[in-house]
Amino acid sequence: MPRSHPGSAGANVALLSPAWLIALIAALHLLFTSSGVSAQGTGSGGGGPGGATGPVEVGTIELAAEDVPYTLTLPGRAVAFEEAAIRPRVSGIIEEMAYQPGQPVEVGALLFRIEDNSYAAAVAAAQASVAGAQASVVTAEATVERYRSLEGSAVTSADLQTAEATLSQAQATLAAADAGLTSAQLDLDRTELRSPIAGVPSVAEVSTGELVTANQTEALATVTRLDPIYVDVTESSARMLRIRERIDEGSLAPGDALGFRLVLETGAILEGQGTLVTPGTSVSTTTGTVDFRIQFDNPDQDVLPGQFLRVEVTLGTSEGIVVPQRATSRASNGTLTAYLAEDGSARQVTLTTTGTYQNGWIVTDGVEPGDLLVVDGLSSLRDGAEVTTVPVEIDEKGVVREVGSANSDQGSPDGSSTSTGASQAETAETGAQRADAAPLPATGAARPAGSAQE
């Protein structure tokens, strides 16, 4: 029989007693409050007016007015600078394809050769006709010269006139023979199909040994010039009128020249500026838009005809305040909102924008120069919440960093910045006390920098 341990049942009862559980909960509560763990990251709304955990720490930047480029983004489609369809001008059988599809060719490069036996024979026959006509002209000229010397003695005037008419006829026959030779030579030359432009030829639509006819509808191949490249864009006539109104009222200062940048399908920017080729002169009766053609350099052939692209057009500059997009959110009715830090509390404002610049909104109403915009610590921020501000800055990658921080050049391992709203209330408890505490969730310890409210 196993021996019983006196008092073991009583110990179990003591461990499960309500009084013991209450004491344990009180001890854990005391541990949490003394270690400075903030409840603001738990989503319970801590840090609001009258919250028990005190004000929320947020990162802010000071807004300033500046002249920002006024840029429009227009949809466009690439069009070849030059394109030539290669068609035969004589009939015959394809004897040779003398090019490599996809490899650039120069002007006059041989592309196809048509069997030329019959055309060479026609040239030889035309040359014989010319030679016979030339002999007839020589004979007629000699006759006329002789008759002129004998006129009045052995030759009558009628005989001389007949000789002169024969000479004229022989000369006309020679001219016809020369024309026939030229035509035959042209047909012979046209058996070699050469590129009329410099560009890249397509895959041939015919093969060696196939019969083609003169001036047929189907092209044998197409040669396309890709550098430079055209991009056709469209713009709303209504927006054009609004832009002119802004220029007239002075809110938009036009630049010395229009600036064009080509945005590829991947979002990359094509190097080099574009040039306006043909300004729009009419409005489409179906879409209400105006068409423009812009030329871009395309040395690496990044753009191919038919691609859908975007063109950023810089018209000038306008005065406004650039508010980072990460600091804004959309309200339920679609309005754009942001938070300002004023007198120790957060105030939600509605923004009026005229467009975007880089990663920010160009704001014309809702904020003023000198306002402190909250860009970090937005995940649980509410209108009227008590806040304490920490000056931060946003680099070109959109990472928030504290101003003057020793770790300003270092980010988190995943590339994001350390939030300024991280729990910094490190307790003065001993290491033994912290070792006795159970591992706690990292809520309120750190959060992604500037996480905006959805």
Secondary structure, DSSP 8 states (H G I E B T S, - for coil): -----TTHHHHHHHHTSHHHHHHHHHHHHHHHHHTT--SGGGTS-TTSTT-TT--EEEEEEE--EEEEEEEEEEEEEEEEEEEEEE--SS-EEEEEE-S-TTS-B-TT-EEEEE--HHHHHHHHHHHHHHHHHHHHHHHHHHHHHHHHHHBTTTB-HHHHHHHHHHHHHHHHHHHHHHHHHHHHHHHHHTTEEE-SSSBEE---SS-TT-EE-TT-SS-SEEEEEEEEEEEEEEEEHHHHHHHHHHHHHTSSEEEEEEEEEEE-TTS-B-SS--EEEE---SB-TTT-EEEEEEEE--TT----TT-EEEEEEEEEEEEEEEEEGGGEEE-TTS-EEEEEEETTEEEEEEEEEEEEETTEEEEEES--TT-EEEEES-TT--TT-BEEEEEEEE-TT--EEETT-TTTT---TTS--B-TTS--------HHHHHHS-----TTT--BTT----
